[in-house]
Amino acid sequence: MIQDIYPHKLHNEYHPDQSPRPDDAIICFVGNKILVGGKENAFTFPHRSELPGVSDGTYLFSLDRQAFYLVDGDFTGHSGSYRYHTLRDLRWHLKGPRENLYAAYTAYHLTTWYRENRFCGSCGQATVHAAAERALHCPACGRVIYPRLNPAVIVGVTDGNRILMTKYANRDVSFYALIAGFTEIGESMEECVAREVMEEVGLKVKNLRYYKSQPWGSADDILLGFYCDADGATDIRLDEKELREAVWVERDAIEGQPDNLSLTNEMMMVFKAGREPR
């Protein structure tokens, strides 16, 4: 999965007292596009010394010993060989290295949070960086805002040697995924699994088994993977607003996604190999 970058390590501790050095990595987004260079399987981030006019930035995290800083500004035309790309471009075209993909997705998560909380949601005053932790503080009313994580589930619904595979409506992808959805207010993760399956394909489920979690920065979420068994009838009643296809697929017939970055793909491949939790 995208976070499986060993022997590399992403350190998310906050260091507000640090400032970018010439060889530190710079994260710069314009809209939803990030500034990177390099080629397929070897894209890189610019260093502070390579971007004109960069003297300060917001500390994000470090990858191994490389510190990353968020910098505002549009460096189009002033960044040498670096160009702006979407996260989809990084995933499907530049592809890696994986540790840099993970850094880019995590940086997008933090960038979005900073961008969307420049003002206090309670009183409307401009926020400032907290002194000792990763948080934004309102100097007027005292509100403290922490980075947001949206909990969501990935669900492998099984029926003996079959697993339910789906394709999202209104998404330009050709490969299959699993049922997924965000947890709602007042709902447990287990209740979310049952609701999402019922809403999207009209099936009851039982015997929920937790598998694994995954941070997914492009949607600000933390994904929790569950397997469960169909409970009773297995006829699919498709919610066409959410899905354009849902089919039962035998283990041997499962085809994975084009890369192995997602929890969805890993869960499909684990089931194909017969290694899912029972």
N, C-alpha and C positions, 0 to 999 in steps of 0.2 A: 504494500500500500504506500501512498505518497509519503507517509511519515516514517517508513522503514528505511532509514538512511545510514544505519550502522556501517562502518565505524565512525561516521560523522555524528555530530550532536548539535541540535538547536537549543540554545540556552535562552529561556524567555524571561530571566530575571531583569528587573528594570534598574537602569543606572542613570538617573536624571542629571548627575554631576559630570557626565562625560560629554565631550565635544568631538566632532569628527576629525580624525587625523587624515593626512593626505592619502594614505593607502586604505582607508575604511570604505566600505561599500555604501553606495547611495541608492536609495529607493525613491523614484520619482514617478508619480502617476499623473497623467493628464486624462481626466475622465476615468474610464476603466482600463486604460492602457498604461503599461509599465515600460520604462526605458531599460533595454537590455541590448547586448551585442553578442557577437560570436556566431556560431553555426550550429547545425543539427547535432544534438547530443553534447554540445559544449557551449551553451550560452552563458554569458557572464553579466555581472552588474558593473556599472561604472564606479570608479573610485573618485573620491572628492577632488583629487588633483586633476582629474580629466574633465571636470565640468567647470566652466567659467562662472565666477561670482559666488560659488558656494563657500560660505564661511561657518555656517552653523546648521543644525538640524535636530530632529527629535530622535532620541535613541529608541530603537525598536527591539533588537535582540542581537545575539551573536551566533554565528554558525562556526563551530569549532572556535578558533581564535579570531575570526573575522567579524568585526562589529558592523552593524547595519543601521543607517540613519535615514529617516524620512525627511525629504526636502521638498518644499513647495516650489513651483516654477515650471515653465515650459522650455525645454532645452532643444526643441526642434531647430535644426540648422546650426546648432552650436555644440553638438555632442560627438563629433567625429564619426566613428563607425557604429555608434549606438542608435537604435531606432525604437519607436514605441510599438508594443505588441499587446494584444489581449491575452488573458490567461489561457483562453482556448488555443491561441497561436502557440503559446509556450508548450501546452500539453500535447497538441496533435502535430505540430510542425517542428518546432525546435526540440521538444521532447526531453531535454535533460541537460546536465546531469540531475538526478533525482533530488539531491540535497538542495539544488538551486530552485527546482520546482516547488519544493516544500517551503523554502524561504519566501518565494514570490507569493504563494497562496496565503501564508501567514501574514506577510506584509500587507496584502490587500485587505485582510480582515481588520488589522489595526488601522490602516489608512481610512477605511470606511467609517470605523468608529470615531476616529478623530474628526473627520470631515462632518459627520452628522451630529456632533455634540459640541460645536463651537459656541453654542448659546444654551443657557440653562432652560430646560423644559418647564421649570416651575415659575420662574420670574422673568425670563427673557434676557438676562444679563450675559455678557460674554464670559465664558469659562476660562480658567487658567489651569496649567498643569499642577497637580499635587506635588508637594515637595518630597515625599518619602515613598510613594508607591505609584503603580500604574493606575492613575485615576485622573479625572478632571474635576475641578472644584469651582463652585460658584462663590465668588467673594461677596456677593450681595446677600444671598439667603443661606449659604452654607451647604447646599446640596452637593453630594459627592457622587460622581458617575463613574462606574467601572466598565471595562470592556464587556460587551454583550455576547453571550453564547446562546444560540437557539437550539434546544434539544430536538432531535428528530430520530426517526427509526428507519431502519432498512429491514425488510421482512422476507425471509425465505419460507414461503408456504409450501409444505411438502405433502405428498400423498403416496406413501410407499416409496417407490423408486422414481417418482415424478416430482418436479418442482415447478412452481408457477412462475413464468417469466413474462415480462411486460415490455411494452414500448410506450413512451410518454406521448400524449397528444401535443401537437404544436411545438415539437422539438425536431430539429433537423439532424437526427442521428439514426443510423440504420441498425444498430446492435440492440440486444435485449438488456434489460435491467431487472430489478426486483421491485416489489411494491415498497413505497417510501412515503413519508409524510412527517410534518412537524407536530410536536406535542402541543395540545391546547391547554388553556388555563384550567387548573383544577383537575388535571388528568394525569394519571400515572403512566409510565412508559408502557406497562403491560396493557392498560386500557387503550392507549394510543394504537398499539399493534392491532388489537381486535377491531377498533373503529375503522382504521385505515383499510384493512382487508375487507371489511363489510362494505364500506363506502365505495371502494374501487372495483371490487369483483363480486360482491354479494355472497361471500363465504363466511361461515363461522369457523373459529380456530380453537385449538386446545394444545396442551403440552408445550407451553412456551419455554424456549431454552435460550438464554443469553449467550452470544458468541464473542463479540469484540466491539471496540469503539474506534472512531476515527474523527479527528478534526478535519473540517473541510472549509477552508477560509473563504472560498468564493461565495458561499451562502451564509457566512457568519455562524455556522452551526457545528454542533458536536453530534455525530451520528452514532447510534447504538444499534448493533446488529442482533437480530433474533431469528431463530428458526422456530417454526410451529407446525402442527399437523392440522390438516383440514378436518373439521368436525362435522361429519354427516355428508350431505350431498356435495358433489364437486362440480356441478354445472356452474359456469361462469356467467355472471350478469354484469356486463362491462359498463362502467361509468365513462362515457365517451368524452366528457369534458376533461377528464384527467388522463385517460389512456386511449390509444388508438388500437391496441392489441393486447391480449392476455391469453397465454396458451400453456397447457401442461406439457412439459418436456421431460423425456426419459433421461436418466443419468448419462448414458452413453452418447446421447445426441446433443448435449449441451455444448454450445460454442461461446467462448468468452468474449470480452470486449477487446478492442485493439491494444490496450495496455493493461498493466496489472497495478494501477495506481489506486483504484477505488475499492472500498469495502464491499460494494455490490459484486464486483467481479470476483474478489476473493471468496465470497460466500458461495457463488455459483460454482467455482472451481473446487472448493472444499466438498460441496455436495456431489459433484461429478466423481470425485475420488472416494466417496463413501466415508468421509472423515468428519461429517457434521456431528455436533453433540446430540446425543440420543435422549 
